[in-house]
Amino acid sequence: YTTQGVTFSKGSANISTDRTPTGSRGLSGTSFSSDDPFKAVIAGGAKSVSVDLGDNGQDLDNIFLSVYDIANNLLGTKSLNCCTSKSMVTLSLAFDDISYAIFGTIGGFYKNSVYADNFTYTPSVSEVPVPAAAWLFASGLMGFTAMRRRSNLKK
């Protein structure tokens, strides 16, 4: 599933868009036999990631969000025991050069029966340096303009 520069996938379960515990439409996918988190690959990278996670209300789960760089190095993880009621919790992380995020739940009776909604990210914006040639060109242009004005004043 791809939307707004993010490609979502899930290992063994299909991703569907369903009503979340709060009534909004979000991602869901259930693997009853194993932990099977969502993966969100962010085109162009990010410097922060946030996602709302919630359980279907059947059990207490350990929800988590982990972020990785392009070399598959773990940058950070946030986790929380959550959601025996039909509610959702926001998890956020901020690091330079986030390439993808893994999120979902670990453990519980229903393995990874989690909903995800409001996945947001702040894109990585690299600064583009102004080359020295541009500065040289600008100062030369100003010099020519000054010389032309001076020659017009002498006439």
C-alpha positions in Angstrom: 0.0 0.0 0.0 1.6 3.3 -1.1 0.4 6.8 -0.2 2.1 10.2 0.0 5.6 9.0 -0.5 5.4 6.1 2.0 5.1 2.4 1.0 3.5 0.3 3.7 4.0 -3.5 3.8 3.5 -6.4 6.2 5.4 -9.7 6.3 2.9 -12.5 6.2 -0.5 -10.7 6.5 -2.4 -8.6 4.1 -2.8 -5.0 4.8 -6.3 -3.6 4.7 -7.9 -0.3 5.4 -10.5 -0.6 8.2 -12.2 1.4 10.8 -9.8 2.0 13.8 -11.0 1.9 17.4 -11.5 5.7 17.2 -13.7 5.4 14.1 -11.2 6.8 11.5 -10.1 4.7 8.5 -6.6 3.3 9.1 -4.4 0.3 8.3 -5.0 -3.1 9.9 -3.5 -6.5 9.5 -3.7 -9.5 11.8 -1.3 -12.3 12.2 -2.6 -14.6 14.9 0.3 -17.0 14.9 3.4 -14.6 15.0 4.5 -11.1 15.6 4.2 -9.4 12.2 4.8 -5.6 12.3 4.0 -3.0 9.6 6.9 -1.5 7.7 6.8 2.0 6.2 9.5 2.9 3.7 9.8 6.7 3.3 10.8 8.0 -0.1 13.6 10.5 0.3 14.0 9.8 4.1 12.7 11.6 7.1 13.9 13.3 10.3 10.9 12.4 12.4 8.1 9.8 12.3 4.8 9.6 14.2 2.0 7.0 14.1 -1.2 6.3 16.1 -1.5 2.6 17.2 -4.3 0.8 18.8 -5.5 -2.7 19.6 -8.8 -4.3 18.7 -9.6 -4.4 22.5 -9.1 -8.1 23.0 -5.8 -8.0 25.0 -3.0 -5.9 26.4 -0.2 -5.5 23.9 3.2 -4.0 23.8 3.0 -1.5 20.9 6.2 -0.2 19.4 7.8 2.1 16.8 11.3 1.6 15.6 13.2 3.7 13.0 16.2 2.6 10.8 18.6 4.3 8.5 19.3 3.2 4.9 22.0 0.8 6.0 19.4 -1.0 8.3 20.9 0.4 11.5 18.4 0.8 14.3 18.3 4.5 15.2 15.8 4.2 18.0 12.7 2.5 19.5 9.7 3.6 21.6 7.3 1.1 23.1 4.4 1.1 25.5 2.0 -1.5 27.1 -1.3 -0.4 25.7 -4.8 -0.6 24.8 -7.2 -3.1 26.4 -9.9 -0.6 25.5 -10.7 0.7 22.1 -8.3 3.5 22.1 -5.2 4.6 20.2 -1.8 6.0 21.3 0.7 8.1 19.4 4.3 7.1 19.3 6.9 9.5 17.8 10.7 9.4 17.2 13.1 12.0 15.7 16.5 11.1 14.2 18.5 12.3 11.2 18.3 10.1 8.1 15.3 7.9 8.9 14.9 5.5 5.9 12.0 3.4 7.2 9.9 2.6 10.3 8.7 -0.7 11.7 5.7 -0.5 14.0 3.0 -2.8 15.5 2.8 -4.9 18.6 4.7 -7.7 20.2 3.1 -10.4 22.3 -0.4 -10.7 23.5 -3.0 -13.4 22.9 -3.8 -12.1 19.4 -0.3 -11.6 17.9 -0.1 -8.2 16.2 -3.8 -7.5 16.0 -3.1 -3.8 15.7 -4.5 -0.8 13.9 -2.4 2.1 12.6 -3.5 5.5 11.6 -2.1 9.1 11.1 1.3 8.0 10.0 3.2 11.3 9.5 6.8 12.2 8.9 8.9 15.3 8.5 10.9 14.9 5.2 14.7 15.1 5.3 15.7 18.4 3.5 19.3 18.6 2.5 20.8 22.1 2.2 21.9 22.9 -1.3 25.1 25.0 -1.1 25.5 27.9 -3.5 28.6 27.2 -5.5 31.5 29.7 -5.4 31.0 30.3 -9.1 27.6 31.8 -8.4 29.1 34.3 -6.0 31.9 35.1 -8.4 29.4 35.7 -11.2 27.2 38.0 -9.0 30.2 40.1 -8.0 31.4 40.3 -11.6 27.9 41.4 -12.8 27.8 44.1 -10.1 31.3 45.3 -11.2 30.2 45.6 -14.8 27.1 47.5 -13.8 29.1 49.9 -11.8 31.5 50.5 -14.7 28.7 51.1 -17.1 27.1 53.7 -14.8 30.4 55.4 -14.3 30.9 55.6 -18.1 27.4 57.0 -18.6 28.0 59.7 -16.0 31.2 60.9 -17.8 29.3 61.6 -21.1 
